[in-house]
Amino acid sequence: MPAIKHLIPLALAVVTSGVFALPSQTREPRKQPNILFLLADDMGYGELGSFGQRSIKTPYLDKLARDGVRLTDFYIGSSVCSPSRAVLLTGIHAGQVSIRGNKGYLPEHDSSGRVSLKKSEITLAEMLAGGGYQTAFFGKWHLGNSADRSTWAEGRGFEYAMQEQWANKTDTVNTFVDGMHYTHDGKEIFYDKDEHDCLDTFRTDLAIDFLKNHRDEERPLFLFMSYRTPHSHEPFIREKMLYANEGWPDIERQHAARITMLDREIKRLLDRLDNLGELENTLVIFTSDNGSTIEGSHDYNFFNSSAGMRGFKRHLHEGGIRVPCIAYWPNGGVTGGRVSNHICTGYDVMPTLAEIAGIDAPAQTTGISFLPELVGKKQPEHEFIYFELHELGIKQAVRAGKWKAVRFKEAGRTELYNLEKDRNEIIDVSYANPKVVKKMEAIMKKESLPTPNYPSAGNFFPEEDS
């Protein structure tokens, strides 16, 4: 456990049912596998070596890709934090989930603010806890109200939760770092800047401490690591030597250093699972909550972060929603070295994990399990996958096979791209394919359901209503 010093207070939300025995070497293996979900923050499609990166070093994640499956056509649920995570945690696509932007309209206050997941929306943790899993969460949550603990990870199925939480603006007593705070049953835990390179090393230490002191070996584990790398607002990066001789602008050097440091932290976490004898029976999934960022003056072209694809964070072109994805599961029939171009998305994770756990997915999910693809069996395909975002304008997108449609409500027209010929979405072929456009627009009209928190939802084509 990290040293507790009176430096910078970072409270951590923790709920646990007790301290359990260390693993037994003679215990019979469980039938249900562990599940480790690793989520990066703002990592572009092209920022891992296994996805084409040439300058930033990610040796461990590249090894996981070589030993597992690299999913080249994986789309996260949205292109900014809150709706992306909402889709991932509920299995509901962005036209029907409760959160569709980082903020929404709050009718009860007649103002803009954070929208929480509905209690009726079952989370991954609630689903897996119902299937006998011990559930744990570390890092960035972004799905609740800072004043309402029932909306935090600890209230949404994670029995052991240490989460980043935005400060309550009405709190005039405490001073929080970078606009966020952590809670730990009303107690403070102190982050030691001298001991940790950045907050993600701190989070990894906390997860390792959980595995050492709070792991229930009688149950399979669902561990969700919500890292904050390479997000530009990560405030406590201390590594000064990584890439110091490259001559890069410091903002780019730090961006690269964060990614390489995350690679090291993931290795450290998986090494711990390996030492405990649990890694072989653990499904590991690594991905990002959206595409590359331009925040903090970072130039997403400097490292070719979007791998040449158009767009970045908050865009629904490929660079904003197509993200790196790696699946690794030695004992689960995942053959190493495979590359899959199966089209799958964030709302497919819920049915995938349900099938892996041998339980039923909630009826709410709009996803399709991609477990068959991971283990080399016949895979059902989506007719289409759908995206919606209420952030910096109102946007929709649909991918159906080779076709990709993008619509900005403010522009009043639909772009169309043939991704088989034009992955980077350079040539709009909508005028040459009116029937395809009409089909895509019909999907957009059907899949966007009204919600009071996003008044434009379900009304992307108002000219037809007049």
C-alpha positions in Angstrom: 0.0 0.0 0.0 1.4 3.5 -0.8 2.9 5.4 2.0 0.4 7.7 3.8 1.8 11.2 4.1 0.4 14.6 4.7 1.0 15.8 1.2 -1.9 16.0 -1.3 -5.2 14.6 0.0 -6.9 12.1 -2.4 -9.8 10.5 -0.8 -10.9 7.1 -2.2 -14.3 5.5 -2.2 -13.9 2.0 -0.8 -16.4 -0.7 -0.1 -15.2 -4.1 0.9 -16.6 -7.1 2.6 -13.4 -8.0 4.4 -9.9 -9.4 4.2 -9.5 -12.8 2.7 -6.9 -15.6 2.8 -4.0 -15.7 0.4 -4.5 -18.1 -2.5 -4.2 -21.8 -1.9 -1.9 -23.7 -4.2 -4.1 -26.9 -3.9 -7.5 -25.4 -4.5 -9.4 -26.7 -7.5 -9.6 -24.1 -10.3 -12.9 -22.3 -10.7 -14.9 -22.8 -13.9 -15.7 -19.1 -14.3 -12.6 -17.1 -15.4 -11.4 -13.9 -13.9 -12.1 -10.8 -16.0 -9.7 -7.9 -16.1 -10.8 -4.8 -18.0 -8.2 -2.2 -18.7 -9.5 1.2 -20.0 -7.1 3.9 -21.1 -8.3 7.5 -21.3 -8.0 9.3 -24.7 -5.6 6.8 -26.3 -5.7 7.0 -30.1 -5.9 4.0 -32.4 -2.3 4.5 -33.5 -0.6 5.0 -30.1 0.4 1.4 -29.5 3.3 -0.4 -31.3 0.9 -3.2 -32.2 -1.4 -0.7 -33.9 1.3 1.0 -35.9 3.1 3.4 -33.5 6.8 3.8 -34.2 8.0 6.3 -31.6 6.2 5.5 -28.4 7.3 2.3 -26.8 4.6 -0.1 -25.5 6.4 -3.4 -25.2 4.1 -5.2 -22.8 0.8 -4.3 -24.5 2.4 -5.3 -27.8 3.3 -8.7 -26.2 -0.3 -9.1 -25.1 -1.4 -8.4 -28.7 1.1 -11.0 -30.0 -0.1 -13.5 -27.4 -3.8 -12.7 -27.8 -6.2 -11.2 -30.4 -5.8 -7.7 -31.9 -9.3 -6.4 -32.8 -8.8 -3.9 -35.7 -12.4 -2.8 -36.0 -13.4 -2.2 -32.4 -15.4 1.0 -31.8 -16.0 2.4 -28.3 -19.5 3.6 -27.6 -18.9 7.3 -28.0 -16.1 9.8 -28.4 -16.0 11.5 -25.0 -15.6 10.2 -21.5 -19.1 10.0 -19.8 -21.2 8.6 -22.7 -18.5 6.2 -23.8 -18.3 4.7 -20.3 -22.1 4.7 -20.0 -22.3 2.6 -23.1 -19.5 0.3 -21.9 -20.9 -0.2 -18.4 -24.6 -0.8 -19.5 -24.3 -2.5 -22.9 -26.8 0.1 -24.3 -25.9 2.2 -27.3 -25.6 5.9 -27.2 -29.0 6.6 -28.7 -30.7 4.9 -25.8 -28.4 5.1 -22.8 -29.1 7.8 -20.2 -25.8 9.6 -20.7 -25.1 11.1 -24.1 -22.6 13.8 -23.4 -20.2 14.8 -20.6 -23.1 17.1 -19.4 -26.8 17.3 -20.1 -29.8 19.4 -19.2 -31.1 18.9 -15.7 -34.8 19.8 -15.7 -35.1 19.9 -11.9 -32.5 22.7 -11.8 -33.1 24.2 -15.2 -29.3 24.1 -15.8 -26.6 22.0 -17.4 -24.7 19.4 -15.3 -23.6 15.8 -14.9 -26.2 13.2 -15.7 -26.0 9.9 -13.7 -26.7 6.4 -14.9 -30.3 5.4 -14.2 -30.8 2.9 -11.4 -32.8 0.8 -13.9 -29.7 0.5 -16.1 -27.9 -2.6 -14.9 -24.1 -2.2 -14.9 -21.4 -4.8 -15.8 -20.6 -5.0 -12.1 -24.2 -5.6 -11.0 -24.5 -8.3 -13.7 -21.3 -10.1 -12.8 -21.9 -9.8 -9.0 -25.2 -11.5 -9.6 -23.2 -14.3 -11.3 -21.0 -14.8 -8.2 -18.1 -12.5 -9.1 -16.1 -10.4 -6.7 -16.2 -6.9 -8.2 -13.6 -4.1 -7.9 -13.1 -0.8 -9.5 -10.1 1.6 -9.5 -9.8 5.0 -11.2 -12.0 7.3 -13.2 -15.8 6.8 -12.9 -17.5 9.9 -14.6 -21.0 8.4 -14.4 -22.5 9.9 -11.3 -23.3 12.8 -9.1 -20.5 13.8 -6.7 -23.1 14.6 -4.0 -24.9 11.2 -4.3 -22.8 8.2 -3.3 -25.4 5.8 -4.7 -24.4 6.9 -8.2 -20.7 6.2 -7.6 -19.1 2.9 -8.5 -19.6 1.6 -4.9 -23.4 2.1 -5.4 -23.5 0.4 -8.9 -22.3 -3.1 -8.2 -18.6 -2.7 -7.3 -18.2 -4.0 -3.8 -14.6 -2.7 -3.6 -14.3 0.7 -5.2 -11.7 3.4 -5.2 -12.8 6.1 -7.7 -11.8 9.5 -8.9 -14.7 11.8 -8.2 -15.3 15.4 -9.3 -15.6 17.8 -6.5 -19.0 19.0 -5.3 -19.1 22.7 -6.1 -21.1 23.4 -2.9 -18.3 22.0 -0.8 -16.5 25.0 0.7 -14.5 23.2 3.3 -12.2 20.8 1.4 -9.7 21.7 -1.2 -9.4 19.1 -4.0 -6.7 18.6 -6.6 -7.4 19.3 -10.2 -11.1 19.6 -9.6 -11.5 16.1 -8.3 -11.3 14.2 -5.0 -11.4 10.7 -3.6 -13.2 9.4 -0.6 -12.4 6.4 1.7 -15.2 5.9 4.1 -14.8 9.5 5.3 -11.1 9.2 5.8 -8.3 10.7 3.8 -5.5 8.8 2.0 -2.6 10.9 0.8 -0.9 10.7 -2.5 2.9 10.9 -2.3 4.2 12.8 -5.3 7.8 11.7 -4.5 6.8 8.0 -4.4 4.8 7.8 -7.6 5.6 9.0 -11.1 1.9 9.8 -11.7 -1.6 9.0 -10.4 -1.8 5.8 -12.5 1.1 4.3 -10.5 -0.8 5.1 -7.4 -3.9 3.4 -8.7 -2.0 0.3 -9.7 -0.5 0.2 -6.2 -4.0 0.3 -4.8 -5.2 -2.5 -7.1 -2.2 -4.6 -6.1 -2.9 -4.0 -2.4 -6.5 -5.2 -3.1 -5.2 -8.4 -4.7 -2.9 -9.0 -1.8 -5.2 -8.2 1.1 -8.8 -8.2 0.0 -9.1 -10.9 -2.7 -11.8 -13.5 -2.1 -10.2 -16.6 -3.7 -13.5 -18.5 -3.6 -15.0 -16.3 -6.2 -14.0 -15.3 -9.7 -12.8 -11.7 -10.0 -14.1 -8.8 -12.1 -11.5 -6.0 -11.9 -12.1 -2.8 -13.8 -9.0 -0.6 -14.1 -10.0 2.8 -15.3 -6.7 4.5 -16.0 -6.3 8.2 -16.8 -3.5 7.9 -19.4 -2.7 9.6 -21.7 -5.4 12.2 -20.8 -3.8 15.7 -21.0 -5.0 16.8 -17.6 -3.2 14.0 -15.7 -1.5 16.4 -13.2 1.2 14.5 -11.5 3.6 13.0 -14.1 7.0 13.1 -12.6 9.1 11.1 -15.1 11.7 13.4 -16.5 14.0 11.0 -18.3 11.7 9.1 -20.6 12.3 10.3 -24.2 14.5 13.2 -22.9 17.0 12.8 -25.7 14.4 12.8 -28.5 14.2 16.6 -28.9 10.4 16.6 -28.8 8.3 19.5 -27.5 7.8 18.8 -23.8 4.0 18.4 -24.1 4.6 15.6 -26.7 7.4 14.0 -24.6 5.1 13.9 -21.6 2.3 12.4 -23.7 4.6 9.7 -24.9 6.0 9.1 -21.4 2.5 8.7 -20.0 1.7 5.9 -22.5 5.0 4.1 -21.9 4.5 4.4 -18.1 1.0 3.0 -18.4 2.4 0.0 -20.3 4.7 -0.6 -17.3 1.9 -0.3 -14.8 -0.2 -2.8 -16.7 2.8 -5.2 -16.8 3.2 -4.8 -13.0 -0.5 -5.5 -12.4 -0.5 -8.6 -14.6 2.7 -9.8 -13.1 1.0 -9.7 -9.7 -1.9 -11.8 -11.1 0.6 -14.2 -12.6 2.5 -14.5 -9.2 -0.8 -15.3 -7.6 -1.5 -18.1 -10.2 -4.5 -16.3 -11.5 -3.4 -14.9 -14.9 -3.8 -18.1 -16.9 -7.5 -18.2 -16.2 -8.1 -14.4 -16.7 -9.6 -12.8 -19.7 -7.8 -9.5 -20.2 -9.3 -6.8 -22.4 -7.5 -3.5 -23.1 -9.0 -0.6 -24.9 -9.6 3.2 -24.7 -12.6 5.3 -23.8 -12.3 7.3 -27.1 -9.8 8.3 -29.7 -6.9 10.6 -29.6 -7.1 14.0 -28.0 -6.0 17.6 -28.9 -6.4 18.9 -25.4 -3.6 20.5 -23.5 -2.0 21.7 -26.7 -1.1 18.1 -27.7 -0.8 17.7 -31.5 -2.5 14.4 -32.4 -0.6 14.4 -35.7 2.8 14.5 -33.9 2.8 10.7 -33.2 0.1 10.0 -35.9 -2.1 9.2 -32.9 -5.2 8.5 -35.1 -3.2 6.3 -37.5 -4.2 8.6 -40.4 -7.9 8.3 -39.7 -10.0 11.5 -39.7 -11.0 13.0 -36.4 -10.2 12.7 -32.7 -12.0 13.0 -29.3 -15.5 14.4 -29.6 -15.7 13.5 -33.3 -17.8 10.6 -34.7 -15.4 10.1 -37.6 -13.1 7.1 -37.3 -10.4 8.8 -35.3 -12.8 9.6 -32.5 -14.5 6.2 -32.0 -12.3 3.5 -33.5 -9.8 2.6 -30.8 -7.1 -0.1 -30.1 -8.5 -3.3 -28.6 -6.6 -6.3 -27.4 -8.0 -9.5 -25.9 -5.8 -12.0 -24.0 -6.9 -15.3 -22.4 -4.5 -18.2 -22.3 -6.8 -20.8 -20.8 -9.9 -19.6 -22.7 -9.1 -20.8 -26.2 -7.8 -17.4 -27.4 -5.0 -18.3 -29.9 -2.1 -15.9 -29.8 -1.1 -13.8 -32.8 -4.5 -13.5 -34.4 -5.8 -10.3 -36.0 -9.6 -9.9 -36.3 -11.4 -7.4 -38.4 -14.8 -8.3 -36.9 -16.8 -5.1 -36.4 -17.7 -4.8 -32.7 -18.3 -2.0 -30.2 -18.5 -0.9 -26.6 -22.0 -2.1 -26.1 -20.9 -5.6 -27.1 -18.8 -5.9 -24.0 -21.7 -6.7 -21.7 -23.0 -9.7 -23.6 -19.4 -10.9 -24.2 -18.6 -10.9 -20.5 -22.0 -12.5 -19.7 -21.3 -15.4 -22.1 -17.8 -15.8 -20.6 -19.2 -15.9 -17.1 -21.9 -18.3 -18.1 -24.8 -16.0 -17.2 -27.6 -14.2 -19.0 -27.0 -10.6 -20.2 -29.7 -8.1 -19.1 -32.4 -7.6 -21.7 -31.4 -3.9 -21.9 -28.3 -4.6 -24.0 -28.2 -3.8 -27.7 -24.9 -5.7 -28.1 -23.8 -9.0 -29.5 -21.2 -11.2 -27.8 -17.9 -11.3 -29.6 -16.6 -14.3 -27.6 -17.0 -16.6 -30.7 -14.6 -14.3 -32.6 -12.1 -14.4 -29.7 -12.0 -18.2 -29.7 -12.1 -18.7 -33.5 -15.8 -19.8 -33.8 -18.5 -18.6 -36.1 -19.4 -15.0 -35.1 -22.8 -13.3 -35.4 -22.5 -9.9 -37.1 -24.2 -6.6 -36.4 -26.5 -5.3 -39.1 -25.2 -1.9 -38.0 -23.6 -0.2 -35.0 -24.9 3.2 -33.9 -23.4 6.3 -32.3 -24.8 9.6 -31.0 -23.1 12.5 -29.2 -24.4 15.7 -27.6 -21.2 17.6 -27.2 -19.9 20.5 -29.3 -22.9 20.2 -31.5 -25.2 17.2 -32.0 -23.9 14.3 -34.0 -24.9 10.8 -35.2 -23.0 8.0 -37.0 -23.8 4.5 -38.3 -21.5 1.8 -39.5 -23.1 -0.9 -41.6 -20.6 -3.3 -43.2 -18.3 -1.2 -45.5 -20.5 1.9 -45.2 -20.1 4.6 -42.6 -22.5 7.6 -42.3 -21.9 10.7 -40.2 -24.5 13.4 -39.6 -24.2 16.8 -37.9 -27.6 18.1 -37.0 -26.5 21.7 -37.5 -25.3 20.9 -41.1 -28.5 19.2 -42.0 -27.0 16.6 -44.2 -25.5 13.1 -44.0 -21.9 12.3 -45.1 -21.2 8.8 -46.4 -17.9 6.9 -46.7 -16.9 3.5 -48.1 -14.5 2.3 -45.4 -13.2 -0.6 -47.5 -11.7 1.9 -50.0 -11.5 5.0 -47.8 -10.8 4.2 -44.1 -9.7 7.7 -43.5 -13.0 9.2 -44.6 -11.6 11.6 -47.2 -14.2 11.2 -50.0 -17.8 11.8 -49.2 -19.8 9.5 -51.6 -23.3 10.4 -50.4 -24.4 12.0 -53.6 -23.5 8.9 -55.6 -25.3 6.5 -53.2 -28.7 8.1 -52.3 -30.3 4.7 -51.4 -27.5 3.9 -48.9 -27.9 7.4 -47.4 -31.7 6.9 -47.0 -31.1 3.6 -45.3 -28.6 5.1 -42.9 -30.9 8.0 -42.1 -33.7 5.6 -41.3 -31.5 3.9 -38.8 -30.6 7.3 -37.2 -34.2 8.2 -36.9 -35.2 4.9 -35.3 -32.2 4.5 -32.9 -32.2 7.9 -31.2 -34.8 7.8 -28.4 -36.1 11.0 -26.6 -34.7 11.9 -23.2 -35.3 15.0 -21.1 -31.6 15.3 -20.4 -30.8 15.8 -24.1 -33.7 17.6 -25.7 -32.5 17.1 -29.3 -32.4 13.4 -28.9 -35.0 11.7 -31.2 -35.3 14.9 -33.2 -32.3 15.0 -35.5 -34.5 15.6 -38.6 -36.8 18.4 -37.4 -37.4 19.7 -41.0 -39.5 16.6 -41.7 -41.7 17.4 -38.7 -42.8 20.8 -39.9 
